[in-house]
Amino acid sequence: MENFELYRKYRPETLEDVVGNESTIKALKKELENGSHVFLMTGPAGCGKTTLARIMAREVGAGELSIREINSAENRGIDTAREIMEQMRYNPSDGKALVWILDEVHQLSSAAQNAFLKALEDTPSHVYFFLATTDPQKLIAPLKTRCSIITVQPLKDEEMLYLLKRTARAEKVKLNSEIYEKIIEIAQGGSRKALKLLSKVLFLDSDEERLEVLRTSSDSDSPEAIEFCRALLGKNSFTKLASILKELLKVEDAEKLRQCVMGYMNSVLLSGKLSPEAVATMQAFSSADTYKNGKNALTVALLDRMDLLED
């Protein structure tokens, strides 16, 4: 199954591509003109903080090899700060600037934050830092005072509608206004969440099916998991379904996938459709114990589903 993620495919590459946050972009440009080199970008998850940081890194002249991204949740120790201070002494390998983007910077330990202060105090003219966080209160005060604080806002409803329609148009798909309204309602201003939801429903066969998926799916349900649910509703053989499941379980958690299947089938049944496949799938997957039997539980559930359909 193809890994189809619209939020990656249509991630903005330039400031002109960005939807919304006009005042935020103006503030960023002004701070750059005033000589700022360290930016603390705050805002909810999925609102575009890291994407905007990548764009600004190119705006200040960094080449791709000179943009260093660090996930602070995975690299939260003092060694991270020490490594940055060592590397920032060198000139960029391409372009005229060296940029660090630290995502979820509040995950750095207190010791690492204190050590990082030294880097911010002695920042060379060719070095820039973009620190992204959903929880600035967890940062030590001296660190925040050395940053230009930029707030990235969730999209307004009309901005979200424009983004969704632009994306659907680029994919040459027309959607009912109810689909857009439902995505906007669920996404709550998060562009990443909205495009993830759009990925799941864009190429489904009908608006009715799209609404069913949107009513039950979380933004963490992958397009591949939704595609598996659709396959379960069809007249597919056990061999084909087991093959899809095998590939899917290489990247999906078994219990999370079971919950996705249950939610999808429940939505189908609540819509009033008389689907023997949905009933059999619900019965089989509801008794699957993934905590005890792991991935094998879902293979057994597939077998049980086939038996139920044959009865």
C-alpha positions as CSV (number, residue, x, y, z in Angstrom):
1,M,0.0,0.0,0.0
2,E,1.2,3.5,-0.9
3,N,2.2,5.7,2.0
4,F,0.1,8.7,1.0
5,E,0.5,11.7,3.4
6,L,-0.7,15.0,2.0
7,Y,0.9,17.1,4.8
8,R,4.3,15.9,3.7
9,K,3.6,16.2,-0.1
10,Y,2.3,19.7,0.3
11,R,4.5,21.0,3.1
12,P,5.2,24.7,2.3
13,E,8.7,25.4,0.8
14,T,8.5,29.2,0.7
15,L,6.8,31.9,2.8
16,E,4.5,32.5,-0.1
17,D,3.2,28.9,0.2
18,V,2.3,29.4,3.9
19,V,-1.4,29.7,4.7
20,G,-2.3,32.0,7.6
21,N,0.0,33.5,10.2
22,E,0.7,36.6,8.3
23,S,1.4,38.6,11.5
24,T,3.8,35.8,12.7
25,I,5.8,36.0,9.5
26,K,6.0,39.8,9.7
27,A,7.3,39.5,13.2
28,L,9.9,36.9,12.2
29,K,11.1,39.2,9.4
30,K,11.3,42.2,11.6
31,E,13.3,40.4,14.3
32,L,15.7,39.2,11.6
33,E,16.1,42.7,10.4
34,N,16.8,43.8,14.0
35,G,19.7,41.3,14.2
36,S,18.0,38.4,16.1
37,H,19.7,35.0,15.7
38,V,17.7,33.0,18.3
39,F,14.0,32.4,17.9
40,L,11.6,30.6,20.3
41,M,8.6,29.5,18.3
42,T,5.6,28.5,20.4
43,G,2.2,27.1,19.5
44,P,0.2,23.9,19.6
45,A,1.3,20.7,18.0
46,G,0.8,20.6,14.2
47,C,0.4,24.3,13.6
48,G,3.5,24.6,11.4
49,K,6.3,25.7,13.8
50,T,9.0,23.4,12.4
51,T,7.9,24.0,8.8
52,L,8.2,27.7,9.3
53,A,11.6,27.3,10.9
54,R,12.8,25.3,7.9
55,I,11.6,28.0,5.5
56,M,13.3,30.7,7.6
57,A,16.5,28.7,7.7
58,R,16.6,29.0,3.9
59,E,15.6,32.6,4.1
60,V,18.8,33.4,6.1
61,G,20.9,31.6,3.6
62,A,21.4,28.1,4.9
63,G,21.9,25.3,2.4
64,E,20.3,21.9,3.0
65,L,23.5,20.5,4.4
66,S,23.8,23.4,6.9
67,I,20.4,22.9,8.5
68,R,20.6,20.7,11.5
69,E,17.4,19.4,13.0
70,I,17.3,17.9,16.5
71,N,14.5,16.1,18.2
72,S,15.0,17.3,21.8
73,A,12.8,14.5,23.2
74,E,15.3,12.0,21.9
75,N,18.4,14.1,22.5
76,R,17.7,15.8,25.8
77,G,21.0,15.4,27.6
78,I,23.9,17.8,28.1
79,D,25.9,16.2,25.3
80,T,23.4,17.7,22.8
81,A,24.3,21.3,23.9
82,R,28.1,20.5,24.0
83,E,27.9,19.0,20.4
84,I,26.2,22.2,19.2
85,M,28.7,24.4,20.8
86,E,31.5,22.4,19.2
87,Q,30.0,22.5,15.7
88,M,28.9,26.1,15.6
89,R,32.6,27.2,15.6
90,Y,32.8,26.0,12.0
91,N,31.7,27.7,8.8
92,P,28.6,26.3,7.0
93,S,29.3,23.5,4.5
94,D,26.9,25.1,2.0
95,G,25.2,28.5,1.9
96,K,26.2,31.4,4.2
97,A,24.4,30.4,7.4
98,L,24.5,27.5,9.8
99,V,21.0,26.8,11.4
100,W,19.9,24.5,14.2
101,I,16.2,23.6,14.6
102,L,15.4,22.1,18.0
103,D,12.0,20.6,18.0
104,E,10.2,20.2,21.4
105,V,13.1,22.1,23.0
106,H,11.3,22.0,26.4
107,Q,12.2,18.3,26.5
108,L,15.9,19.2,27.1
109,S,17.0,18.5,30.6
110,S,17.6,21.4,32.9
111,A,21.4,20.7,32.7
112,A,21.2,20.7,28.9
113,Q,19.2,24.0,28.9
114,N,21.8,25.7,31.2
115,A,24.6,24.4,29.0
116,F,22.8,25.6,25.9
117,L,22.8,29.2,27.3
118,K,26.5,29.4,26.6
119,A,25.8,28.8,22.9
120,L,23.2,31.5,22.8
121,E,25.5,34.0,24.5
122,D,28.3,33.5,22.1
123,T,26.4,33.0,18.8
124,P,28.6,33.7,15.8
125,S,27.1,35.9,13.1
126,H,26.6,33.0,10.7
127,V,24.7,30.8,13.2
128,Y,20.9,30.9,13.8
129,F,18.7,28.9,16.2
130,F,15.0,28.1,15.8
131,L,13.6,26.5,19.0
132,A,10.1,25.0,18.6
133,T,8.0,24.2,21.6
134,T,4.4,23.4,22.6
135,D,5.2,24.0,26.3
136,P,7.4,27.1,26.8
137,Q,6.7,27.1,30.6
138,K,9.1,24.2,31.0
139,L,12.0,26.2,29.7
140,I,14.3,27.9,32.2
141,A,13.7,31.7,32.4
142,P,17.3,32.7,31.3
143,L,16.9,30.7,28.1
144,K,13.6,32.4,27.2
145,T,15.0,35.9,27.8
146,R,17.7,35.2,25.2
147,C,15.2,34.4,22.5
148,S,12.9,36.4,20.2
149,I,9.6,34.8,21.0
150,I,7.4,34.1,18.0
151,T,3.8,32.7,18.4
152,V,2.6,30.5,15.6
153,Q,-1.2,30.5,15.6
154,P,-3.7,27.7,14.6
155,L,-5.4,28.4,11.3
156,K,-8.7,30.2,11.3
157,D,-11.6,28.3,9.7
158,E,-11.5,30.2,6.5
159,E,-7.8,29.7,6.2
160,M,-8.2,26.0,6.8
161,L,-10.9,25.8,4.2
162,Y,-8.6,27.5,1.7
163,L,-5.8,25.0,2.5
164,L,-8.0,22.0,2.2
165,K,-9.6,23.1,-1.1
166,R,-6.2,24.1,-2.5
167,T,-4.9,20.6,-1.7
168,A,-7.9,18.7,-3.1
169,R,-7.8,20.8,-6.2
170,A,-4.1,19.9,-6.7
171,E,-5.1,16.2,-6.4
172,K,-7.9,16.8,-8.9
173,V,-10.6,15.7,-6.4
174,K,-13.9,17.5,-5.7
175,L,-15.4,17.1,-2.2
176,N,-18.7,18.0,-0.7
177,S,-18.7,21.0,1.6
178,E,-19.8,18.8,4.5
179,I,-16.4,16.9,4.3
180,Y,-14.5,20.1,4.6
181,E,-16.6,21.3,7.5
182,K,-16.1,18.0,9.4
183,I,-12.3,18.1,8.9
184,I,-12.2,21.7,10.1
185,E,-14.3,20.8,13.1
186,I,-12.0,17.9,14.1
187,A,-8.6,19.6,13.3
188,Q,-9.2,22.6,15.5
189,G,-6.8,24.8,13.5
190,G,-4.1,22.2,13.1
191,S,-2.9,22.2,9.5
192,R,-1.0,18.9,9.9
193,K,-4.0,17.1,11.5
194,A,-6.3,18.5,8.8
195,L,-4.2,17.2,6.0
196,K,-3.7,13.9,7.7
197,L,-7.5,13.6,7.8
198,L,-7.8,14.6,4.2
199,S,-5.3,11.9,3.3
200,K,-7.6,9.3,4.7
201,V,-10.7,10.3,2.8
202,L,-9.6,12.0,-0.4
203,F,-9.8,8.9,-2.6
204,L,-12.6,7.0,-1.0
205,D,-15.5,6.2,-3.2
206,S,-18.3,8.4,-1.8
207,D,-18.9,11.3,0.6
208,E,-20.9,8.9,2.7
209,E,-17.9,6.7,3.2
210,R,-15.7,9.7,3.8
211,L,-18.0,10.9,6.6
212,E,-18.0,7.5,8.2
213,V,-14.2,7.5,8.4
214,L,-14.1,11.1,9.8
215,R,-16.6,10.3,12.5
216,T,-14.5,7.5,14.0
217,S,-10.9,7.9,13.0
218,S,-8.3,9.7,15.1
219,D,-5.6,11.8,13.4
220,S,-3.1,9.0,14.3
221,D,-4.9,6.4,12.2
222,S,-2.7,6.0,9.1
223,P,-4.1,5.9,5.5
224,E,-2.8,2.4,5.3
225,A,-4.9,1.3,8.3
226,I,-8.0,2.9,6.8
227,E,-7.3,1.1,3.5
228,F,-7.1,-2.2,5.4
229,C,-10.5,-1.4,7.0
230,R,-12.0,-0.9,3.5
231,A,-10.5,-4.2,2.3
232,L,-12.2,-5.9,5.2
233,L,-15.6,-4.7,3.9
234,G,-14.9,-6.2,0.5
235,K,-15.1,-9.7,-0.8
236,N,-11.4,-10.3,-0.4
237,S,-9.9,-13.7,0.3
238,F,-8.2,-14.6,3.6
239,T,-4.9,-14.8,1.7
240,K,-5.1,-11.3,0.4
241,L,-6.2,-9.8,3.7
242,A,-3.5,-11.7,5.6
243,S,-0.9,-10.4,3.2
244,I,-2.1,-6.8,3.7
245,L,-2.1,-7.3,7.5
246,K,1.4,-8.7,7.5
247,E,2.8,-5.7,5.7
248,L,0.8,-3.3,7.9
249,L,1.9,-4.8,11.2
250,K,5.5,-4.0,10.2
251,V,4.8,-0.4,10.9
252,E,1.5,-0.4,13.0
253,D,0.9,-1.3,16.6
254,A,-1.4,-4.3,16.8
255,E,-3.7,-2.9,19.4
256,K,-3.9,0.5,17.8
257,L,-4.8,-1.2,14.5
258,R,-7.5,-3.3,16.2
259,Q,-9.0,-0.2,17.7
260,C,-9.0,1.5,14.3
261,V,-10.8,-1.5,12.7
262,M,-13.4,-1.6,15.5
263,G,-14.1,2.1,15.2
264,Y,-14.4,1.9,11.4
265,M,-16.8,-1.0,11.5
266,N,-18.8,0.5,14.2
267,S,-19.3,3.6,12.1
268,V,-20.4,1.5,9.1
269,L,-23.0,-0.3,11.3
270,L,-24.3,2.9,12.9
271,S,-24.8,4.4,9.5
272,G,-27.5,1.8,8.9
273,K,-25.6,-0.3,6.3
274,L,-26.4,-4.0,6.3
275,S,-22.9,-5.3,6.0
276,P,-22.2,-9.0,6.9
277,E,-18.5,-8.2,6.6
278,A,-18.7,-5.4,9.1
279,V,-20.6,-7.5,11.6
280,A,-18.2,-10.5,11.3
281,T,-15.2,-8.2,11.6
282,M,-16.6,-6.5,14.7
283,Q,-17.3,-9.9,16.3
284,A,-13.9,-11.3,15.4
285,F,-11.8,-8.3,16.3
286,S,-13.6,-7.5,19.5
287,S,-12.3,-10.7,21.1
288,A,-8.8,-10.4,19.8
289,D,-6.4,-10.1,22.7
290,T,-3.4,-8.2,21.3
291,Y,-1.9,-7.6,24.8
292,K,-1.6,-11.3,25.4
293,N,-1.0,-12.7,21.9
294,G,0.4,-9.7,20.1
295,K,0.3,-9.5,16.3
296,N,-0.9,-13.2,16.0
297,A,-4.2,-12.2,17.6
298,L,-5.2,-10.2,14.5
299,T,-4.3,-13.1,12.2
300,V,-6.5,-15.3,14.3
301,A,-9.2,-12.7,14.2
302,L,-9.1,-12.8,10.4
303,L,-9.6,-16.5,10.5
304,D,-12.5,-16.1,12.9
305,R,-14.0,-13.5,10.6
306,M,-13.9,-15.9,7.6
307,D,-15.6,-18.6,9.7
308,L,-18.3,-16.2,10.7
309,L,-19.0,-15.2,7.1
310,E,-19.2,-18.8,6.0
311,D,-21.8,-19.7,8.7
